[in-house]
Amino acid sequence: MSVTFTDANFDAEVLQNDKLSVVDFWAPWCGPCIGVGKTLDILAQEYDGKVKIGKLNVADNPEVSINYGVTNMPCVLFIKNGQVVDKYVGAAPKNVYEKKIQQHL
C-alpha cells in the first residue's frame, strides 16, 4: 500500500529518504486521480522496500503543492536525493510509471 505524504511529513518521508520516492499529487474531486492512485498502489506493492510510493492530497496539504508548482492533477513527481528527477502530468497506464521508476532506480 502506498504511503500518505503531508506537509508535515514530506521532508522526512521524501526529501531525507535515500530511495526513489514517487509522489502522487491528487485531490478527491479529481476523477483521473483515482485511477492513477490505484495504479500506484499496485506499484507500491511491487516495489516495496525499493521505492517509496505515496500520495499527497493537495486540498489538505497546499504547502508542498505550492513549493513544487503543482497546478494540474494528477501530477506525479519522482524525487531522488531531495531532487525532482522526473515528472508526469496527467493519467497514464501502469507501464509509463513503471518505466520512469526503472530509469531512476
Secondary structure by P-SEA (a helix, b strand, c coil): cbbbbccccccccccccccbbbbbbcccccaaaaaaaaaaaaaaaaaccccccccccccccaaaaaaaccccccbbbbbccccccccccccccaaaaaaaaaacc
